[in-house]
Amino acid sequence: MSENPGAEGGVTRDDVLSALLSTIRLSGSLQFCFMPTGDWQTDAAPSLAGLSAKATGTMPFHIVVAGSCWLKAEGEETDLEAGDVLVFPFGTGHQLGVGKNGTLVLPTRDLPQKPWREIPVLRYGEAAQSVRLLCGYLQWDGLSFAPLRQALPKMIHVRTRAANNGDWLRATIRQMVEEVDRPRAGGISMLPRLTEIIFIEILRHQIMMAKPHAIGLLAALADPALSRCLSLIHDDPRRDWSLERLAAASGSSRSALTERFQTMLATSPIRYLRDWRLYQASVALATTSQPIAAIAYDAGYATEAAFNRAFSRTFATPPAAWRAARS
């Protein structure tokens, strides 16, 4: 019996996850240090106005560097301690605070106007420091890939003190704090890169540690035939795959493979392949200067016009407008 529950025939869960996560690039991020004292609470629905021209689709994150506080989200309260990392993939409203009925603090409102030469440090109250957080917002287009979006919860909470890879995460967080406390040349550009590293590792942790469900990406990765098929698609998405080729390479019949995809991912193998190619095209549009015609060809479209139509149906905007909005 394989030691890796997602392994069979040389394919592991990590094979597919590596391909998925290797495409992750944040299209933007913002970081600031938040140091309140006494009893306090944040607004449950902070305004993002002025933080970014692309405020829609932003994901708030918080890293508890020192002290402890509570989190309230969707009617539930959670105690947070140093080393905890939180990301809200869908921008779910939430509050942080200490005590009851504490002073309302509005860090997003109190941030200085950009551009910043150094990472802002917001202090509230005159008591000795009790809580310190690194906060901010991430912008990531990966949620436009439906199977990955559907695999994520409204809140990701990692306690690095308990996580198997907690030492590595804590070391990265310490480096972020060092960049805030001792600003150096280039430090303002280092924090987004460190934030991206932490975000990728948190996504990997979330997908790998969550319990598989009856449907969805986790269930598909645990299914031998689907895992083989997904690995083929992600390893070589430009190949001229057909349902027959995918089924044969996956050790399954066409009907069985189609049924498994429909049951677990609510899509077909060929549509999954198309959606993955279009997602990769969206990344290329945002991160490269390749001509749209070349990106269309790589995505498997014979003409730029056909690519434009397919891309617009999936992303609700034409390729040129998508690129312009992310430049």
C-alpha positions as CSV (number, residue, x, y, z in Angstrom):
1,M,0.0,0.0,0.0
2,S,1.3,3.4,-0.9
3,E,2.4,5.7,1.9
4,N,0.9,8.7,0.0
5,P,-2.9,8.4,-0.1
6,G,-3.0,10.3,-3.3
7,A,-0.4,8.1,-5.0
8,E,-1.0,5.4,-7.6
9,G,0.9,4.7,-10.8
10,G,3.5,7.3,-9.9
11,V,1.0,10.1,-9.6
12,T,0.6,11.9,-6.3
13,R,-1.5,14.7,-5.0
14,D,1.7,16.9,-5.0
15,D,2.1,16.4,-8.8
16,V,-1.2,18.2,-9.5
17,L,-0.8,20.7,-6.6
18,S,2.7,21.6,-7.8
19,A,1.3,22.4,-11.2
20,L,-1.6,24.4,-9.8
21,L,0.5,26.4,-7.3
22,S,3.3,27.1,-9.7
23,T,1.0,29.4,-11.6
24,I,0.2,31.5,-8.6
25,R,1.3,35.1,-9.0
26,L,-0.2,37.9,-6.9
27,S,-1.3,40.8,-9.1
28,G,-1.0,43.1,-6.2
29,S,-0.6,43.3,-2.5
30,L,-0.5,45.8,0.4
31,Q,1.1,45.4,3.8
32,F,1.0,47.5,7.0
33,C,1.8,47.0,10.7
34,F,-1.0,47.4,13.2
35,M,-0.2,47.9,16.9
36,P,-3.3,48.6,19.1
37,T,-3.3,48.6,22.9
38,G,-6.0,48.3,25.6
39,D,-9.5,47.2,24.6
40,W,-10.2,47.8,20.9
41,Q,-12.1,46.4,17.9
42,T,-11.9,47.0,14.2
43,D,-14.7,47.8,11.8
44,A,-16.5,44.7,10.5
45,A,-16.6,46.1,7.0
46,P,-13.5,48.2,6.4
47,S,-13.5,50.4,3.3
48,L,-10.9,49.5,0.7
49,A,-11.3,52.9,-1.0
50,G,-8.0,54.4,-1.8
51,L,-6.0,51.2,-1.1
52,S,-6.0,50.0,-4.7
53,A,-7.4,50.7,-8.1
54,K,-8.3,47.0,-8.2
55,A,-10.1,46.9,-4.8
56,T,-12.6,44.3,-6.1
57,G,-11.4,40.8,-5.5
58,T,-9.0,41.6,-2.8
59,M,-8.3,39.1,0.0
60,P,-7.6,40.5,3.5
61,F,-4.9,38.8,5.5
62,H,-3.6,39.1,9.1
63,I,-0.5,37.7,10.8
64,V,-0.5,37.8,14.6
65,V,3.2,38.7,15.4
66,A,2.8,39.2,19.1
67,G,0.1,39.0,21.8
68,S,-3.4,37.7,21.3
69,C,-6.8,38.9,20.2
70,W,-10.2,37.6,19.1
71,L,-11.6,37.2,15.6
72,K,-15.3,37.4,14.9
73,A,-16.5,36.2,11.5
74,E,-20.0,35.1,10.4
75,G,-21.3,34.9,14.0
76,E,-18.4,32.8,15.4
77,E,-15.6,34.0,17.6
78,T,-12.0,32.5,17.5
79,D,-9.1,33.2,19.8
80,L,-5.9,34.1,18.0
81,E,-2.3,33.9,19.3
82,A,1.1,34.8,18.1
83,G,2.0,32.9,14.9
84,D,-1.5,32.6,13.6
85,V,-2.1,33.5,9.9
86,L,-5.5,34.3,8.4
87,V,-6.5,34.8,4.8
88,F,-10.1,35.5,3.6
89,P,-10.1,34.3,0.0
90,F,-13.5,35.9,-0.8
91,G,-13.2,39.0,1.3
92,T,-15.6,37.8,4.0
93,G,-16.4,40.5,6.6
94,H,-14.8,40.1,10.0
95,Q,-13.6,41.9,13.1
96,L,-10.5,41.7,15.3
97,G,-10.3,43.0,18.8
98,V,-9.4,42.7,22.5
99,G,-11.9,42.9,25.4
100,K,-15.5,43.8,25.1
101,N,-16.9,47.0,23.6
102,G,-13.4,48.3,23.0
103,T,-12.5,51.5,21.2
104,L,-13.3,51.4,17.5
105,V,-10.1,51.6,15.4
106,L,-10.1,52.1,11.6
107,P,-6.6,51.2,10.3
108,T,-7.6,51.2,6.6
109,R,-8.9,54.7,7.0
110,D,-5.8,55.9,8.9
111,L,-3.2,54.6,6.4
112,P,-1.2,57.4,4.8
113,Q,-1.5,58.2,1.1
114,K,0.5,56.1,-1.3
115,P,3.2,55.8,-2.5
116,W,5.0,54.7,0.7
117,R,8.8,54.9,1.2
118,E,8.4,52.6,4.2
119,I,5.7,50.2,5.5
120,P,3.2,52.1,7.6
121,V,3.1,51.3,11.3
122,L,-0.2,52.3,12.9
123,R,-0.2,52.6,16.7
124,Y,-3.3,53.1,18.9
125,G,-3.4,53.9,22.6
126,E,-0.7,54.9,25.0
127,A,-0.4,51.7,27.0
128,A,2.4,49.2,26.7
129,Q,2.3,47.2,23.5
130,S,-0.1,44.3,23.8
131,V,-0.9,43.1,20.3
132,R,1.1,43.4,17.0
133,L,-0.3,42.3,13.7
134,L,0.9,42.4,10.1
135,C,-2.1,43.1,8.0
136,G,-2.9,43.8,4.4
137,Y,-4.6,42.8,1.2
138,L,-3.8,40.4,-1.6
139,Q,-5.0,40.5,-5.2
140,W,-5.0,37.1,-7.0
141,D,-6.7,36.1,-10.2
142,G,-6.4,32.4,-9.4
143,L,-10.0,32.4,-8.0
144,S,-11.2,32.7,-11.6
145,F,-10.2,29.0,-12.0
146,A,-13.4,27.4,-10.7
147,P,-12.0,24.0,-9.3
148,L,-9.5,25.9,-7.2
149,R,-12.0,28.5,-6.1
150,Q,-14.4,25.8,-5.0
151,A,-11.7,24.0,-3.0
152,L,-11.2,27.1,-0.7
153,P,-13.1,28.0,2.4
154,K,-14.2,31.5,3.3
155,M,-11.4,31.7,5.8
156,I,-8.1,30.0,6.0
157,H,-6.6,29.9,9.5
158,V,-3.1,28.4,10.0
159,R,-1.6,28.1,13.5
160,T,2.1,28.0,12.7
161,R,3.0,26.8,16.1
162,A,1.0,23.6,15.5
163,A,1.6,23.2,11.7
164,N,4.2,20.6,10.5
165,N,5.9,23.3,8.4
166,G,5.4,26.0,11.1
167,D,9.1,26.6,11.6
168,W,9.5,27.6,8.0
169,L,6.5,29.9,8.1
170,R,7.6,31.5,11.3
171,A,11.0,32.2,9.9
172,T,9.4,33.9,6.9
173,I,7.2,35.9,9.2
174,R,10.2,37.0,11.2
175,Q,11.9,38.2,8.1
176,M,8.8,40.3,7.2
177,V,8.9,41.8,10.7
178,E,12.6,42.5,10.3
179,E,11.9,44.4,7.0
180,V,9.3,46.5,8.9
181,D,11.5,47.2,12.0
182,R,14.7,47.8,10.2
183,P,13.9,49.4,6.8
184,R,16.6,48.8,4.2
185,A,17.0,49.7,0.6
186,G,14.6,47.6,-1.4
187,G,12.6,46.6,1.7
188,I,9.4,48.0,0.3
189,S,9.7,45.5,-2.6
190,M,10.7,42.6,-0.4
191,L,7.5,42.4,1.6
192,P,5.2,41.7,-1.3
193,R,7.5,38.8,-2.3
194,L,7.6,37.4,1.2
195,T,3.8,37.8,1.4
196,E,3.4,35.8,-1.9
197,I,5.6,33.0,-0.5
198,I,3.5,32.7,2.7
199,F,0.3,32.8,0.6
200,I,1.4,30.0,-1.6
201,E,2.4,27.8,1.3
202,I,-0.9,28.5,3.1
203,L,-2.8,27.5,0.1
204,R,-0.8,24.3,-0.2
205,H,-1.4,23.6,3.5
206,Q,-5.1,24.3,3.2
207,I,-5.6,21.9,0.2
208,M,-3.3,19.2,1.6
209,M,-4.6,19.2,5.2
210,A,-8.3,19.6,4.6
211,K,-10.4,16.4,4.8
212,P,-11.4,15.1,1.4
213,H,-15.1,15.6,0.6
214,A,-17.4,13.6,-1.6
215,I,-17.0,16.1,-4.4
216,G,-14.5,18.8,-5.4
217,L,-10.8,19.1,-6.1
218,L,-9.7,17.3,-3.0
219,A,-11.9,14.2,-3.8
220,A,-10.6,14.3,-7.4
221,L,-7.0,14.4,-6.2
222,A,-7.6,11.3,-4.0
223,D,-9.2,9.4,-6.9
224,P,-6.6,7.3,-8.8
225,A,-8.0,7.7,-12.3
226,L,-8.9,11.4,-11.9
227,S,-5.5,12.2,-10.2
228,R,-3.7,10.6,-13.2
229,C,-5.9,12.5,-15.7
230,L,-5.4,15.8,-13.8
231,S,-1.7,15.2,-13.7
232,L,-1.6,14.7,-17.5
233,I,-3.5,17.9,-18.1
234,H,-1.4,20.0,-15.8
235,D,1.9,18.5,-16.9
236,D,1.3,19.1,-20.6
237,P,-1.8,21.4,-21.2
238,R,-0.7,22.3,-24.7
239,R,-0.9,18.7,-26.0
240,D,-3.7,17.9,-28.4
241,W,-5.6,16.0,-25.8
242,S,-8.9,14.3,-26.7
243,L,-11.2,12.4,-24.4
244,E,-10.0,9.2,-25.9
245,R,-6.3,10.0,-25.2
246,L,-7.0,11.2,-21.7
247,A,-9.1,8.1,-20.8
248,A,-6.5,5.7,-22.2
249,A,-3.6,7.4,-20.4
250,S,-5.7,7.4,-17.2
251,G,-6.5,3.8,-17.4
252,S,-10.2,4.4,-17.6
253,S,-13.0,4.3,-20.2
254,R,-14.3,7.5,-21.8
255,S,-17.7,7.1,-20.1
256,A,-16.2,6.3,-16.7
257,L,-13.8,9.2,-16.8
258,T,-16.5,11.6,-17.9
259,E,-18.8,10.4,-15.1
260,R,-16.2,10.8,-12.5
261,F,-15.4,14.3,-13.6
262,Q,-19.0,15.3,-13.7
263,T,-19.6,13.8,-10.2
264,M,-16.6,15.2,-8.4
265,L,-15.8,18.4,-10.4
266,A,-19.1,19.2,-12.1
267,T,-17.4,19.5,-15.4
268,S,-16.0,17.3,-18.2
269,P,-12.4,16.4,-18.8
270,I,-12.2,18.5,-22.0
271,R,-13.9,21.5,-20.4
272,Y,-11.5,21.2,-17.4
273,L,-8.7,21.2,-19.9
274,R,-10.2,24.2,-21.7
275,D,-10.7,26.1,-18.5
276,W,-7.1,25.4,-17.3
277,R,-5.7,26.6,-20.7
278,L,-7.8,29.8,-20.4
279,Y,-6.6,30.4,-16.9
280,Q,-3.0,30.0,-18.0
281,A,-3.8,32.4,-20.8
282,S,-5.1,34.9,-18.2
283,V,-1.8,34.6,-16.3
284,A,0.2,35.1,-19.5
285,L,-1.8,38.2,-20.4
286,A,-1.2,39.7,-17.0
287,T,2.5,38.8,-16.6
288,T,4.0,38.8,-20.1
289,S,4.2,40.9,-23.2
290,Q,3.4,38.0,-25.5
291,P,1.1,38.9,-28.4
292,I,-2.5,37.9,-27.9
293,A,-2.3,35.8,-31.0
294,A,0.6,33.7,-29.5
295,I,-1.3,33.3,-26.2
296,A,-4.3,32.2,-28.2
297,Y,-2.3,29.5,-30.0
298,D,-0.8,28.2,-26.8
299,A,-4.3,28.0,-25.4
300,G,-5.3,25.7,-28.2
301,Y,-7.2,28.2,-30.4
302,A,-6.7,28.3,-34.1
303,T,-7.7,32.0,-34.4
304,E,-7.4,35.0,-32.2
305,A,-11.1,35.7,-32.7
306,A,-12.1,32.2,-31.3
307,F,-9.8,32.8,-28.3
308,N,-11.4,36.2,-27.7
309,R,-14.9,34.7,-27.6
310,A,-13.9,31.9,-25.3
311,F,-11.9,34.1,-23.0
312,S,-14.7,36.7,-22.8
313,R,-17.3,34.0,-21.9
314,T,-15.1,32.7,-19.1
315,F,-13.7,36.0,-17.6
316,A,-16.5,38.4,-18.7
317,T,-14.0,40.7,-20.3
318,P,-12.0,40.5,-23.6
319,P,-8.3,39.5,-23.4
320,A,-7.0,43.0,-24.3
321,A,-9.1,44.6,-21.6
322,W,-8.0,42.0,-19.0
323,R,-4.3,42.8,-19.8
324,A,-4.9,46.5,-19.7
325,A,-6.6,46.3,-16.3
326,R,-3.6,44.4,-14.8
327,S,-0.8,46.5,-16.4
